[in-house]
């Protein structure tokens, strides 16, 4: 999956990074590399299913879809 991110210098130093297509998915880092590593982790957590919250009917079918 490819997502467009926005990486910008922070006023307090370091970098802030966010994903426009994932509302609230934002991170930061002291360097560009740190910020990119941190946003990758934030994206993974954002997209991780919360299986405890799923209430599926017995007839439901789960399908993985690559985008």
NORJOFEN-V789845 format. One line per field, one symbol per residue. ss: DSSP state (H for helix, E for strand, C for the rest). psi: psi as a letter, one per 30 degrees, with the letter a starting at -180 (. if undefined). burial: I if it has 24 or more other C-alpha atoms within 12 Angstrom, else O. Layout:
ss: ???
psi: ???
burial: ???
This chain:
ss: CCCCCEEEECCCCCEEEECCCCCCCEEEECCHHHHHHHHHHHHHHHHCCCHHHCCCCCCCCCCCCCC
psi: kkkklkkkkkeglakkkljefikfjkalleleeeeeeeeeeeeeeefkkifffkjklffkkkkkkk.
burial: OOOOOOIOOOOOOOIIIIIOOOOOIIIIIOOOOOIIOIIIOIIOOOOOOOOOOOOOOOOOOOOOOOO
